[in-house]
Amino acid sequence: MKNKAILILVLIVGFLLGIMVGYSSKRVDTKFIYQQGYEKGWQEAKNLIEEKVPFLQTPKEVFNIEGEVLEVSTDWLKIKAKPISINPLSELYKETIRKVKITPTTKIIKEERILPSSLPKSLEELEEILQKERQGKKITLSEIKKGDRVRVTSKENILTEKEFQADKIVLMK
């Protein structure tokens, strides 16, 4: 009986000692384990939404963005770009700050809007006006001010680029 009590006492002390050594060695990081589970679940939720809801799929390539001008320099613009994705679980579902480099070959135009009252009567006239609207009115960089809305087009994929070269800038009024 005495041997049983000693054995039980040794097992309990050994168990407690094992727990203390485990925690003191920090081999069991509960925050890390929790974070792994959270990230795995988050990724699975994003994948499931993109798979089941096609219009929420995150684009693989983006060549134009829209946003508000925050700063204007002689050869670049800083803009707050609208979110690229409409999927609320995507990393691209947030506004981003982008630096747009401007070269001598960058086209800068002002979008001309057609008012409903000025719509023509014939299709030919309408086609002509729409073509003119698409071409826009050429302007200089100095005509773009802080707070203006712009659409920027690039020849490169700018999906995640924070800085890129613009091919065309359209001032939207």
VENWO-V835851 format. One record per backbone hydrogen bond with DSSP energy under -0.5 kcal/mol. NH is the residue of the N-H (numbers start at 0). CO is the residue of the C=O. E is the energy in kcal/mol with one decimal. If there is no record, write none. Layout:
BEGIN
NH|CO|E  NH|CO|E
END
This chain:
BEGIN
4|0|-2.1  5|1|-2.1  6|2|-2.4  7|3|-2.6  8|4|-2.4  9|5|-2.7  10|6|-2.4  11|7|-2.5  12|8|-2.6  13|9|-2.7  14|10|-2.6  15|11|-2.7  16|12|-2.7  17|13|-2.4  18|14|-2.1  19|15|-2.4  20|16|-2.5  21|17|-2.3  22|18|-2.3  23|19|-2.3  24|20|-2.0  25|22|-0.7  26|21|-1.0  27|21|-0.6  28|26|-0.8  29|27|-0.9  32|28|-2.1  33|29|-2.6  34|30|-2.7  35|31|-2.2  36|32|-1.8  37|33|-2.4  38|34|-2.8  39|35|-2.2  40|36|-2.3  41|37|-2.7  42|38|-2.4  43|39|-2.2  44|40|-2.3  45|41|-2.3  46|42|-2.5  47|43|-2.4  48|44|-2.3  49|45|-2.4  50|46|-2.1  51|47|-2.5  52|48|-2.6  53|51|-0.6  55|52|-2.0  56|53|-1.7  64|151|-2.1  66|149|-2.2  67|79|-2.0  68|147|-2.9  69|77|-3.5  70|77|-1.7  72|75|-2.7  76|99|-2.2  77|70|-2.5  78|76|-0.5  78|97|-2.8  79|67|-2.8  80|78|-0.9  80|95|-3.2  81|65|-2.9  83|91|-1.4  84|91|-1.7  87|85|-0.7  89|86|-1.9  92|89|-1.5  93|91|-0.8  95|80|-1.5  97|78|-2.8  97|95|-0.6  98|161|-3.1  99|76|-3.5  99|97|-0.6  100|98|-0.6  100|163|-3.4  101|74|-3.0  105|102|-1.6  106|166|-2.3  108|106|-0.5  108|168|-2.7  109|136|-2.6  110|108|-0.5  110|170|-2.9  111|132|-0.5  112|110|-0.6  114|112|-0.6  117|114|-1.8  118|115|-1.3  125|121|-1.8  126|122|-2.7  127|123|-2.1  128|124|-2.3  129|125|-2.8  130|126|-2.2  131|127|-2.0  132|128|-2.4  133|129|-2.4  134|130|-1.8  135|131|-2.1  136|109|-2.2  137|135|-0.5  138|107|-2.4  142|139|-1.6  143|140|-1.8  144|142|-0.5  146|68|-2.8  147|144|-2.0  148|171|-0.6  149|66|-2.7  150|169|-2.1  151|64|-3.1  152|167|-3.0  153|62|-3.0  157|61|-3.3  157|155|-0.6  163|98|-2.0  165|100|-2.8  166|152|-3.4  167|152|-1.8  168|106|-3.1  169|150|-2.7  170|108|-3.3  170|168|-0.6  171|148|-2.7  171|169|-0.6  172|170|-0.6
END
